[in-house]
C-alpha cells in the first residue's frame, strides 16, 4: 500500500493530531 503524502496533507494531518491531543489534555484536566 503506497500512500503519497505531500506537504499540505502532512500539515493537515499534524493539525488534526494536535487538535485531538489538546482536546485529550483538556478532558483529562477537567476529569481529574
C-alpha positions as CSV (number, residue, x, y, z in Angstrom):
1,X,0.0,0.0,0.0
2,X,1.6,3.2,-1.2
3,X,0.4,6.5,0.2
4,X,1.6,9.7,-1.5
5,X,1.9,12.4,1.1
6,X,2.5,16.0,0.1
7,X,3.3,18.9,2.3
8,X,-0.3,20.2,2.6
9,X,-1.6,16.7,3.6
10,X,1.2,16.4,6.2
11,X,0.4,19.8,7.7
12,X,-3.3,18.9,7.8
13,X,-2.6,15.6,9.5
14,X,-0.3,17.3,12.1
15,X,-3.0,19.9,12.8
16,X,-5.6,17.1,13.3
17,X,-3.2,15.3,15.7
18,X,-2.5,18.5,17.7
19,X,-6.2,19.3,18.0
20,X,-7.0,15.8,19.2
21,X,-4.1,15.9,21.7
22,X,-5.2,19.3,23.0
23,X,-8.8,18.0,23.4
24,X,-7.5,14.9,25.3
25,X,-5.4,17.1,27.6
26,X,-8.4,19.3,28.3
27,X,-10.7,16.4,29.1
28,X,-8.0,14.8,31.3
29,X,-7.6,18.0,33.2
30,X,-11.3,18.5,33.7
31,X,-12.0,14.9,34.7
32,X,-9.1,14.9,37.2
